Amino acid sequence: MRYILGEKVRFLDEQGTGIIKKELNSRLYIVETDYGFEIEKKIEDLVKIHSEDYSKSTLSIKDSPKKQFPKNSKNKNHEIDLHLHQLIDNETSFTSHEKLLFQLTALKSYMSNKIYPKKVKEFVIIHGVGEGVLKSEIHAYLSGKSGVFFEQADFRKYGMGATKVYLKYSLINK
C-alpha cells in the first residue's frame, strides 16, 4: 500500500501517530510525529487511520474457525476472537499492515453475517492487549457506526484484552 502526502498514520512498532511528509522510496517514508519530529518509517510499520476500506482485503477467513457456538443454545455468548492464530493458519507471510487489515475484515464480516442478521444485542470482541493498535482501530471503526456502543469487557473474564459491544437497532442506519 502506498501513502500520499498529508495522510495520517498510526505506527505499528511503537505508540503514536503522524502525518506522511515525504516518500523516500516505495518502502520508506518521512513521517512527522505528533510531537513535531520527522522520522523515517518503513511502509510495513504504518497503518492509515480511519479512512482505510477494510473490505478490500485479499485474505480470506479459515473455512472452519476453531471456536464454534452451539446451534440450539438460547443463551449464546456471542464473541469473536481476533487473535491471528484463531483466524488464519500461517501468519508469517503477511506484513503487520496486512494482518491488521485482515483482523478488521474478520470483524466486519462477523458483524455483517453473524450479528446484524440475528439482531444480536451484544457481543464481545477479543483483541488481546499487545501494543493497543488493534484495539484502537476496532474502537475507531465502532465509533463511526450509529447505534453501536462499546466499553471494556468484563476484566475478570477477559483481562484488558476485550471490548463489549452493544447494538441498538432502532438507531442503526442501514
N, C-alpha and C positions, 0 to 999 in steps of 0.2 A: 504494500500500500504506500502510496506517495502522499506527502503532506504539502499543503500550499502555505505560502507566507501569511502570517496572521492567524493561523489556526491554533486553537487552544488544545493542549495535550496534557495527559497525565503521565507520570513516569512509572514504569513497571518495576524498575530496580531500586527505587527509593521513593520516599514520600514527597508529595508536592506536584505542582502543575507549572506550566509555562506556555509561552507563545513561540511558534516557529518564526524565526527571524531570517534564516538563510539556509539554503540547501548546499552543502559542500560537495556531495555526490549522491548517487541514488540510495546509499545506505547510511549516510551521516548528515546530521542537521545541527545548526546552531539554534539553541533554544534559550530565550530569556526567561529566567525563573521568576516566581512571584516576588522574590527579593531584589530583582533587577540585575542579577548576574547573568552573563551569557556563558553557556556551557555547551560542549559538544555532546550529542546523544545519538546512539545508533537507532536505526528505524525499529528494530525489534524490542527496544526498551521504551517505546512510546505508544500511547493509545489516544485517539481523538476523543474529546469529551462531548457528550450529549448529542452529537449530530450523526453518529455512526448508524448506518442502516444494518441492523443485525440480521435481517432476513436474507442477506445475500451471501451468507457463509457457504463455502463449498463442502464443508464437513457434514457428515450425517451421524445421527444418533444410533447407538447399537440397536440391533433388532430386538434383542431380549435383555432389557435392563435387569440389573442384579436385584433391585428391590421391586416387588410386585405387591399389590394390595389384594386382600381377599375380595372376591366378587360379590358376595351376598352380605357383607357386613353393613349394618345400618349406621354404625358409629365409626366411620373411617377417619383415620388420621391422615389427612392429605399432606404430603410433604415431597419435596424434590431435593435430592442430594446433588449438588453441582460440583462435587469433587470430581476431577477429571477421570480418575480410575473407576468411577461409577458410570461414566458416560462413554468412554472410548477404550479400546483395547490397548493401543500403543500411542502414547502421547509424546514420545521422544522426537518425532519427526516434525513437530509443529513449533512455530515461534510462540513467544509469550503472547503476542498480539492475537494470533490465530486461536490460541487456547481460550483467551478471554472472550473472543467473538463467539466461539463455539459454546461456551458456557451460557452466554447471554441468549444465543439462539435456542438452546435447550430450554431455558426458562420461558422464553416467548412461546415456543411450541407447546410446552406443558400447559401454560395458561390458556392458549387457544384451543387445544384439543382435549384437555382433561378438566380444567377448572370452569371456564365460561360455559361450555355446553351443559354441564351438570349443575350449574348455578351454585357451585360450592361457595360458601360464605367466608371461609377462612382456610388458610393453608400455611405451611412453613417452608421456607427456603433455607436449606443448609448450604452455607457458602464457606464455612471454615473461617479461621482467624487470619492467618498469613500476614501480609502487609496491608490488607484492607482495600486493595484495588477492586477486587470483585465485589465486595460489599458496597463500596461507594458507587460503582457502576450500576449495581442492582437497585440501589436506593434512588439514583438519578433516573433510571428507567421507570420505576414505580411512581416516582413523584410526578412524572409527566402524564400519568393516566388518571382520568377522572373516575371518581368512585372507588379508588384504591387507597387504602390507608395501611400503614405498617408501623411496627415497633420491634424492639429487641425481643426475640423469642424467650421462652422460659429458661433462665440461666441454669436452673437445677438439672434440666434435661439436655440442653444443647451447649451450655457454656456461652461464650461470647460469639460463637460461630454460626448463628442462625437468625433469621428475620421472620416474624409472624406477620402475615398479610391478611387484611380484612377487606371484603368486597361488598359494596353497597350498590346493588344492581340498578336501583332507581336513579342513581347518579352517573352511571356508566354510559358514555356516548358510543353508540355503535355505528 
